[in-house]
């Protein structure tokens, strides 16, 4: 049944279309509106091929997620996958890295990008008080719709995804007529260092697909839906990115550096005039809103799963009696996003976000490898990433390579953060009341 309750008390209401569009929405965020300029300025026309390279790297990671997502179908996404393979402590670390290092800070940053986009059109949104009111209204709305149910949230995410993809599709379709073949030629290959730094930026433009899997406990027929949706979503995103980069490079050419911050808006302005730039700015704001809404749907499920396992506070495991949603986890998570959005303190921590998601990906790939070695009859019926051991090996090598591209401060701050998490884990474990088994009757 479409609304069948799981043993966690949640309802399986997310189908293939909902999960696929959620994956696309999670990846195609506000970054795509500036990404072609960053890539074009660094690599020129060769930047088009860098998408293929990064697409192969991320495809290996996504296929590992698709495989382990079929084996572990409870709520929590990356947390649940790592917990199933390595136990409580690694899963606890991953949950904190994802919840705070990637989730809260990332969504708070997107809320500010949303306000900045609106401030270009309406300068009053540059005022701190007005921004604070905007953040309060938007996060309040997102909390409410997430409490009402996953089905309603996915419906909103579907609509937002379609809204933000339409202008991008328009740029691709109408922009092809403005492409100059001379702008697609390159005279020399970029240096390894330049390509490596750009690949790191590109990789994170593809990141975000795993967010939708946080609601795996509410996905219909997950053993079929998860791998199919990941493949469909991944292919769609790669095609969109390739075409947008081709059009932007073909239209702007050497002028790409002049429009590095908003290349797609510049392309839209060349196609239909100033109205085009306005549409793209609004589209960027809507895109940010959609990404944060999706995050508020999925990340609280990781808190919910951690609470069920006893590693997070017990109150986070409460499910709404009417809407069957982890409403207290949603409210707490949304409140944190609001606080960091208005405080601005998240900017000092944002440097950790890139390292956090790489570590999360690495643990999930390693978890996939470990669970694959446990060949039982049930697992033989589930999806397995094609390519045998080549796929997870490519994923591990790609992640390690990107980790080596991080600066010393990113690595040091992440190690400190993980150390603090470990201390919290052991203190919580040692101070947790122990059950007196002698008082329990036979």
Steps between C-alpha positions, in 0.01 A plus 500: 500500500619849420460622857607184679657570840851368568608347829643844583147646488559691175303471175649387169360770272798596276499340155742499205395839363513663842842359589646570154389863505621533860845374395508743207385783725761410761781518245387779266513774760597865495859410412414415139413865437865599562680172426547543122684828562736346757579204276526707182728760657737229627495246218352679199330278242671192649271544800227313310705180524564550872130435559535157343802425719324606821182328383688169483638552851161582646328223303717247684396650834133520401499135391642403839218696664249325275635159602512559873166684487341174386657306786421750777151644460443662841502877555827686536669478159878517540470456878296181466739358238812558711329374816404175329860439393718644776287550810407789725813717530576542126129556436488756780790690343337489157169619639665805660709575191191484285258666741719794597808513279306462174130545577448794735790710367420423136132585533577817695733605219229432241254714695745788476552439127121516467489835680794632296324408175186682608707798619619561143137551398373642830780680692301492827594132538857613565386641839573255788154539657316441174721199430427364848124532444534331161699211653243460779205486260668261256639259760166507684318407180748224421471356850121495480482328163756241612304429816182453298658212308769379262246472219416871517867597517592283203212658307642845572853388408365359171338834416811701593724266300285546191487879551878535525570256215277681251719815474809280478336301222414830328865608511605168346237499225516867399865553588623240253414741218740758646793260540814585298712199408819708537423534873513121544863457394794494741864573419666304783413261781471635857763414759444206735474735797240721331299199390519345849374816674218542247405132529457548876255786438323302229470192720303692759271634231403136447472428874165502677332195346539310829276749682186347352600156632469623859128426463568139394257378765220674308588377149267254327662173390852636580687207341363608161435869550841604642734364227264603218454851638874548562584393144227715343585799717875469444472475122258794486729721710807416289317581175369830641845605625673408173251690286502808725879514497506459122247778446663738750847442353371518144313826556740687730836357393790714623247729675431222751734660755297822485185313606664252737244558779186468286579350157155351438335831579734660243404237242130554573545875459661447159207280396199702616641817656497627863188295577710186455741599778207573732343161431830325577542687831150398607574147385813494717295607803237233432776244456645582842156473658447160339835368622441607860146356491641169381767512771231557763319193370799266503763600757266489803445133411868445582440657841191281536700188412779597742244553776351157435849353544553691825783722373290820482251636757188285544252780424617506137350155441144619559267454203197725453187295582304643206756579229747214571804730474797550739367844581727591792811417295363716217425792734842486667686475170302785343562717806876444474495598132317820591746585779807450283337682209452819701816478711750476217732300726469206265739670254800406715387138507402474133860417413442157659203412279703372206716274718192372686315379192811330362548308825133402498528371143815305588334327797193409293711352219702299754171388658383383157818297459462340843133410458570361154731242657206369704343295224165378626202382299299819549782723370523300178157634406600866543671746267879476478714775348624392155872453440563269792768635736612761245213736587565533877877514438453794259280666762762459776786626281293802389411595857856460630631709208253779575583486871865565414386820324372645826703760684665448839237707679211295358671176605597625846159650580326180388727282716430725799127478434515118479702486824234706678230268365687195633532662843126575507425141397706339776385746768139431403564126504670503840237724663203309357309324782566129502216252534516293821452155354483343847174684564337356190285193587566173321 
